[in-house]
Amino acid sequence: MVDWTTQTTNSKPEIREEDKLFLNEKPVKMLITISKEPDYGSSIARKVDTTYAHTVQTLQKLEDQGLTKTKKEGRKKIHSLTEEGEVKAQAFKQVLTGENP
């Protein structure tokens, strides 16, 4: 099981900085969307129902954390998951659907 918190000196659980991103709905939806098939930014934005600018910022954060990678195809950047990104996407799918993989 993943430990999403760190203990502080007063024993109150504190969420790690790198995990705060996943307390928001859109980044989780982006990971799950990309897990279905690699895709490009504007398509992901439509599927997740958010702006292109927000999508680009979030995808950059996901890439900075090593969860996604990009490949240039002409003028488009295709986003896909890394191994670690796939693990997190599957974990989120399980939490959201209650199904075991």
Secondary structure as UniProt FT lines:
FT   STRAND          5..7
FT   TURN            9..10
FT   STRAND          13..15
FT   HELIX           17..23
FT   HELIX           25..36
FT   STRAND          39..40
FT   HELIX           41..48
FT   HELIX           52..64
FT   TURN            65..66
FT   STRAND          68..73
FT   TURN            74..75
FT   STRAND          76..81
FT   HELIX           83..97
//
